[in-house]
């Protein structure tokens, strides 16, 4: 097993633990967003720089549709909150 594979596994395990913790403790949705985005970015960097994937392939493997959907929903919620606070 190579070092990039071990790093991918560690990032995935730590992210899963954080997500379960945030859901059990009922933290704000924004922490789930941050955790998912940061983990996907780290996975992208590992795949692109250490495993020599192309940028498109690394992006598609790192940012799966569920994470992209969570990011879009979080952006919509954050912009709605921002607009409400300004009014």
Secondary structure as the mmCIF struct_conf table of DSSP 4:
data_model
#
loop_
_struct_conf.conf_type_id
_struct_conf.id
_struct_conf.beg_label_comp_id
_struct_conf.beg_label_asym_id
_struct_conf.beg_label_seq_id
_struct_conf.end_label_comp_id
_struct_conf.end_label_asym_id
_struct_conf.end_label_seq_id
HELX_RH_AL_P HELX_RH_AL_P1 UNK A 3 UNK A 24
TURN_TY1_P TURN_TY1_P1 UNK A 25 UNK A 26
HELX_RH_AL_P HELX_RH_AL_P2 UNK A 29 UNK A 45
HELX_RH_PI_P HELX_RH_PI_P1 UNK A 46 UNK A 50
BEND BEND1 UNK A 51 UNK A 51
HELX_RH_AL_P HELX_RH_AL_P3 UNK A 55 UNK A 62
BEND BEND2 UNK A 63 UNK A 63
HELX_RH_AL_P HELX_RH_AL_P4 UNK A 65 UNK A 86
#
